[in-house]
Structures are given as structure tokens and as C-alpha cells.
Amino acid sequence: MLPDDWHLTEDADDFLARAGDFLRSRPGPHVMQLTWAERVRTRGADAVGAGVPVFGVLERAGEVHGTFYRLPARGVGLSPLTPAQADALAARLAALGHLLPSVSADHATATAFAEAWRRHTGAAASLRDTRLRLYRLGTLTPPEPPPPGRGRVLGDDDLEQVVHWCGAFARAVGEDVTVDAASWPRTRYADKRYTLWETPDGTGVSIAGLNPLIGGQIQVDIVYTPPHLRGRGYAAAVTAEVSRAALAAGARDVVLFADLANPTSNALYQRLGYRPLTDWAAYDFTYGHADAAPDTR
């Protein structure tokens, strides 16, 4: 596998034309590739803020073997790769002068790339404490009985409420992003459809979001209940509600990520019928010289 086997492009349409069939053949492990390519294709610069995203396809003899995306200031996200494929990509990006802040992928791929990046650039790699597990829905098993209340799909008139809930979620998970009315169109939250679980008196107690249908798959993202309202079944109810909505919208696969450090949420999703697909990891890179700040191209 040679570094030059990686074809790089700044055009999301070109990327999807080359790699779309490959990504859709295994939409679960490729969920982040599909999501970000479609987000950039449909929203353009608003999807990533300043800078230009880069996409890559590993091709040999007309056959696609792997992909990556590089977002400004976000590092690189990879499809599942062998160590040799990851090494070829690291060599290519290093030769082009990229100084990556991080890598994220399934655990084996992220680890292989982090080791290859160290060899080619001298960067030190540190595994993030937050480890994720990707789940795929099998047979949906809603909670019985559900907690009192109902799920309500939020619309355009509910933007202020959506911004509030997404901002609370972002703070809870430590995401370095501003979520307010002004920044909303440029956030990753803007292209989702949200359902709020409301108690019988109309009080919102838990929210869940759905990404658009892409490649026959929908990702549940986000799920959030304020700490003082947890343990009452609200998260299970709203997750079941959006999972049912995803299936009704035609999704063949429904996936979501869960923090492995939170056994409660992992158990909840498994009770609803979600089954482990793969573990996810991210490594942050540091460089030995002061002028080597990661670029944001």
C-alpha cells in the first residue's frame, strides 16, 4: 500500500462519487464519514466554520479500500483501516505538511494511525479518557410502561428551546462550542430533528435528536436529560421515541454512540435493543517544537 494510493480532494461531491458505494456498503462503521461528507456537501462552509475540509479515498485498481476526512481544527477521522493502510495515509499527510491535532476512528484504526503518525512526524499521542461505543439497533424494545408524558417533535417555532437544550448538552459533555441563536446555523446541531419528552403538564424533561437519513442509516444524536431529572425513565422513553421515528422514516440501520464510562446509558440502550458494533477512540497529538501548532486548513 503506497502513500500515493490515497486520493485527496476538497470537494465533498467528488469524495462521495468515488467512495459513496463503499461507505454505504457498511454504513455503521462509516457513520462519521457519511455524516460529515453529507454535512459539508449540503451546508458548505457553514458546516465547518473557517477553513477548508479535506477528504481522502484509498484506491487501487479502481477499488476503494478506505477513506478519511480532515476538518479544520478537528483532526482526522478514519474509516476502518489496516495498519499498512494507516501508515500509508500518515506518510502522505506528513509529506504534505499536515500537523494534525487529533485522530478518531474505531479503536484499532485510531491506535494504528497514532503509532504511524508518531513514526512519520515524531508527534506524541495521548489517548483521550472519553471512550465511546457505537451501537446499532436490533429489535426495538420500548420501555413498558413508559414514564408519564409524551414525546413532542420540535419544529421551527421551538428554536429557542432547541438551542437551550443543545447548549446544555454541549456543556455537559465538555464540547468546546458556543450554541446560541447567532452561532446555531454553523453548529453540528443545526441539521438534526429533535424530540422532547414532556410530562403531562407540558414540562420538557429529556431530549433526543436524529441526524438526517444518509445511506439508509440514521444516527441518534443527541440524548440528554438534566442531572436532577435522571433515573425516572425519561431518557429511555425519548430514545425509544426517536428510534421508532427513524425506522418509520425508512432507516435500515439506526446507530448511536455511548460513553463507555457511563454504565447507566450503555445498559439503557441495550435494554432498548441496541447492540454493540465497535469501540471508538481518539488520540490527541503534541509536537516537540513550539512553532508546530496544528494547522487548520
C-alpha positions in Angstrom: 0.0 0.0 0.0 1.6 3.2 -1.2 1.1 6.8 0.1 0.1 7.9 -3.4 -2.8 5.4 -3.4 -4.6 8.0 -1.3 -6.5 10.4 -3.5 -7.2 13.8 -1.7 -9.9 16.3 -2.6 -11.6 19.3 -1.1 -14.8 18.6 -3.0 -17.4 16.6 -1.0 -19.2 15.7 -4.2 -16.1 14.2 -5.7 -15.4 12.3 -2.5 -18.9 10.8 -2.4 -18.8 10.0 -6.1 -15.6 8.0 -5.5 -16.4 6.5 -2.1 -20.2 6.6 -1.7 -20.9 3.0 -2.6 -18.0 1.8 -0.4 -19.3 3.9 2.6 -22.9 2.8 2.1 -21.9 -0.9 2.0 -21.1 -0.7 5.7 -22.9 2.4 7.0 -22.4 1.6 10.7 -18.6 1.8 10.8 -18.7 4.6 8.3 -21.2 6.7 10.1 -18.9 9.7 10.7 -17.6 9.6 7.1 -21.1 9.7 5.7 -22.3 12.3 8.2 -19.5 14.8 7.6 -19.4 14.4 3.9 -23.1 15.0 3.6 -23.0 17.9 6.0 -20.3 19.6 4.0 -22.0 18.8 0.7 -25.3 20.3 1.8 -24.2 23.2 4.1 -20.9 24.2 2.6 -18.7 26.5 4.7 -21.4 26.7 7.4 -20.7 23.0 8.3 -17.1 23.6 9.5 -16.6 27.3 10.1 -13.3 28.8 9.0 -11.0 26.7 6.8 -11.4 24.0 4.2 -12.2 20.4 4.8 -10.2 17.7 3.1 -11.4 14.2 2.2 -9.4 11.2 1.1 -10.0 7.9 -0.7 -7.7 4.9 -0.7 -8.0 3.4 -4.2 -6.1 0.7 -6.0 -7.1 -0.7 -9.4 -10.4 1.2 -9.2 -11.3 -0.4 -5.9 -11.9 1.7 -2.7 -10.2 0.3 0.4 -10.6 3.2 2.9 -11.4 6.8 3.5 -10.7 9.8 5.7 -11.9 13.3 6.4 -9.9 16.2 7.8 -11.9 19.1 9.2 -10.4 22.4 10.2 -9.1 22.3 13.7 -10.8 18.9 14.3 -8.1 16.5 13.2 -8.7 13.5 11.0 -11.5 10.9 11.1 -10.9 7.5 9.6 -12.8 4.5 8.2 -11.6 1.1 9.4 -8.0 0.7 8.1 -5.3 -1.9 8.4 -2.0 -0.9 10.0 -0.4 -0.7 6.5 -3.2 1.5 5.1 -3.0 3.8 8.2 0.8 4.0 7.7 0.4 5.0 4.1 -2.0 7.7 5.0 0.2 9.0 7.8 3.1 9.1 5.3 1.0 11.0 2.7 -0.3 13.6 5.1 3.1 14.1 6.8 4.7 14.7 3.4 2.1 17.3 2.6 2.9 19.2 5.8 -0.3 18.5 7.8 0.1 18.8 11.5 -2.9 17.1 12.9 -4.3 17.9 16.3 -6.0 14.5 16.7 -7.3 11.3 15.1 -10.6 9.5 15.8 -11.8 6.1 14.5 -12.6 2.6 15.7 -10.1 1.8 18.4 -7.8 -0.5 16.3 -7.6 2.0 13.5 -7.1 5.0 15.7 -4.3 3.2 17.5 -2.6 2.1 14.3 -2.7 5.6 12.9 -1.4 7.2 16.1 1.6 4.9 16.0 2.2 5.6 12.3 1.9 9.4 12.9 4.5 9.2 15.7 6.9 7.4 13.3 6.4 9.9 10.5 6.3 13.1 12.5 7.7 12.5 15.9 4.4 13.6 17.5 3.5 12.2 20.9 0.0 10.7 21.0 -2.2 10.6 24.1 -5.4 8.5 24.3 -8.4 10.5 25.4 -10.1 9.5 28.6 -13.5 9.6 26.8 -14.1 6.2 25.1 -17.2 5.6 23.0 -19.0 2.5 21.9 -21.0 2.5 18.7 -24.3 0.6 18.9 -26.7 -0.5 16.1 -30.4 -1.1 16.8 -31.6 -4.7 16.6 -35.2 -5.2 17.6 -36.6 -2.0 19.3 -38.0 -2.8 22.7 -39.6 0.4 24.2 -39.9 0.7 28.0 -43.1 -0.7 29.4 -44.7 1.1 30.9 -43.2 4.4 29.7 -43.0 7.3 32.2 -46.0 9.7 32.2 -46.0 12.1 29.4 -45.3 12.1 25.6 -42.7 12.8 23.0 -43.2 16.0 21.0 -41.3 16.7 17.8 -39.8 20.2 18.0 -40.3 22.5 15.0 -39.1 25.9 13.7 -41.2 27.7 16.3 -39.2 25.8 19.1 -35.8 27.1 18.0 -35.1 28.9 21.3 -35.9 25.8 23.3 -33.8 23.6 21.0 -30.8 26.0 21.4 -31.2 25.9 25.1 -31.2 22.1 25.3 -28.3 21.6 22.9 -26.3 24.2 24.7 -26.9 22.3 28.0 -25.8 19.0 26.3 -22.7 20.6 24.9 -21.7 21.9 28.3 -22.4 18.6 29.9 -20.1 16.7 27.6 -17.4 19.4 27.6 -17.7 20.3 24.0 -15.8 23.5 23.2 -18.6 25.2 21.2 -20.9 28.1 21.6 -24.5 27.2 21.0 -26.8 30.3 20.8 -29.1 31.9 18.3 -26.3 33.6 16.4 -24.0 30.6 16.1 -26.7 28.0 15.6 -26.6 27.7 11.8 -22.8 26.9 12.0 -23.1 24.2 14.7 -23.3 20.5 14.1 -26.7 20.6 15.9 -28.5 22.6 13.2 -29.2 19.7 10.8 -30.9 17.4 13.4 -34.6 16.8 14.2 -35.4 16.9 17.9 -38.0 15.2 20.1 -38.6 16.5 23.6 -40.2 14.2 26.2 -42.8 16.2 28.1 -44.5 15.4 31.4 -48.3 15.6 31.4 -48.2 19.3 32.3 -46.0 20.1 29.3 -42.7 20.4 31.1 -39.7 19.3 29.0 -37.6 16.7 30.8 -35.4 14.9 28.2 -34.4 15.5 24.6 -33.1 13.3 21.7 -32.0 14.2 18.2 -31.8 12.5 14.9 -29.3 13.1 12.1 -30.7 13.1 8.5 -31.2 9.8 6.7 -27.9 9.1 5.0 -27.1 5.9 3.1 -30.1 4.1 4.5 -28.9 4.9 8.1 -30.0 7.4 10.8 -27.8 8.3 13.8 -29.4 9.1 17.1 -27.5 12.1 18.3 -28.1 13.7 21.0 -29.7 12.2 24.1 -29.7 14.4 27.2 -31.6 14.6 30.5 -30.7 17.2 33.1 -29.0 15.6 36.1 -31.8 16.3 38.6 -34.3 14.5 36.3 -32.4 11.3 35.7 -33.4 7.9 36.9 -37.1 8.4 36.0 -37.1 6.7 32.6 -37.2 9.8 30.6 -34.1 9.1 28.5 -35.3 5.6 27.7 -38.7 6.9 26.6 -37.4 9.7 24.3 -34.7 7.4 22.8 -37.3 4.8 22.0 -39.5 7.6 20.5 -36.8 8.8 18.1 -35.7 5.3 17.3 -39.2 4.4 16.3 -39.3 7.7 14.2 -36.0 6.7 12.5 -37.4 3.3 11.5 -40.7 5.0 10.2 -38.5 7.3 8.1 -37.1 4.4 6.3 -33.8 3.8 8.1 -32.5 0.2 7.6 -29.9 0.9 10.3 -30.2 3.1 13.4 -27.0 3.8 15.3 -25.8 5.8 18.3 -22.7 6.4 20.4 -22.5 5.9 24.2 -19.8 6.9 26.6 -18.2 3.7 28.0 -17.6 5.5 31.3 -21.4 5.7 31.8 -22.7 2.2 32.5 -26.2 3.5 33.0 -26.6 4.8 29.5 -25.0 1.7 28.0 -27.4 -0.6 29.9 -30.3 1.6 28.9 -29.5 1.4 25.1 -29.1 -2.3 25.3 -32.5 -2.7 27.0 -34.0 -0.8 24.1 -32.5 -3.3 21.7 -29.2 -1.6 20.7 -26.3 -4.0 20.2 -22.5 -3.2 20.3 -21.0 -2.6 16.9 -17.5 -1.3 17.6 -15.5 0.7 20.2 -14.3 4.2 19.2 -11.2 6.0 20.4 -9.4 9.4 19.8 -5.8 10.4 20.2 -4.5 13.9 20.7 -1.1 14.8 19.2 1.5 17.1 20.6 4.6 18.2 18.8 8.1 18.8 20.2 8.8 22.3 18.8 6.9 25.4 19.7 6.2 26.6 16.1 4.4 23.3 15.2 0.9 24.3 16.2 -1.6 22.1 14.3 -2.8 23.8 11.2 -6.5 24.5 10.5 -6.5 24.1 6.7 
